[in-house]
């Protein structure tokens, strides 16, 4: 959900040609509503995997479990115990090294978002925004200065999440699925969708009328 909404939202924020085509059109109001709605869907979707509720699949809980040596050994054993002899020992050593490297990378990215990490300030602001204004509408929202998060910060957090989930799919489920490649697909679709968006002042719109020039 986060990938689909974020990649569809990006052109509405950064495509200057799209902005020029919309210009001061009557359609711009709906365009802005769609842009805002996509953003509102992206942020809760990004934060959902970080929930600490015991009924949710919390990111910190998953990494804490994977870091348990006994669990990590059991995970490797579950993929090698059906083999015998040299092949079993070889695969076990390969998995221990490969999954160990992946887990170290995931752990570093998760630690980055926890208290004391370089990305915790962004995480904290997004958590306040999600809990206070998106998931629940507070009567008196926090001051803007307390929750304002730049698009650049959100983009970095988004990219970190893509890498985290991709690595966890490999570690836990043995699935090779790169979410960055999935994002490329949604980005491709979004390009074709927004290519058709234009206001009535832009050529190609059904109601377009060329502006008259000169004196009559």
Steps between C-alpha positions, in 0.01 A plus 500: 500500500778741589686429175193537279386825660845656533607433142165626369532813717855592391414650160231717659768653722805517272390489134528866394352427156194350668468810719515722192230297324270527802584870544199691637247252368169423668631141510788606724282488811427130448864442403610642836244287684632186330859601577419558865303175525788298357732656758257424781491134396877471463602615846276267707600210274868573567446522874274195530788252497655682794200451731589377846157347564544133590240403238697673224815387316731759650831563330700529822347177631590312180862615510528430873388143436738452208789624712438222753780248430277200577230621262753581229651151532151345480421706189812372324430145615148518356655548155780247526378207715349323200850466353784271600875501531723748320213670317325575828814640660583709194152650471486566875828692484385695194168594659661599826730741317244635251208534739732637765605782268140572407392500863783738590379740230136473613604550861696813412204648313257420781740636763523817292128560559499421871579736783855629468523411131575747223150467355304500825398865472331432166340184641371689804346777291332252267366306798350818647352593163352153446358457850389858559368618165467216249378196693322714761395862476605679815293797613820702543770369261863534599674817390620489143860544606478180701387273218613667180690246292673593176435289191871415490480346848193298408664381178804374691277324755302348211816370331623353829168320544518353150842357577395371842195314369688362197775364726253352749317319220833341411601416858169372635322360194789438259323719242705711261273799453654844451245765592704758310424306182134489598514876549637534145186329370267736688714794395461390138122475531480839673694662216240389246207599721621853573607553137131541419426745782458859380281800564269664250771760428737228373489368146352152486226564756147434363396857592818664374456820302802680357546845649427777256781740427504849351215745445169407338 
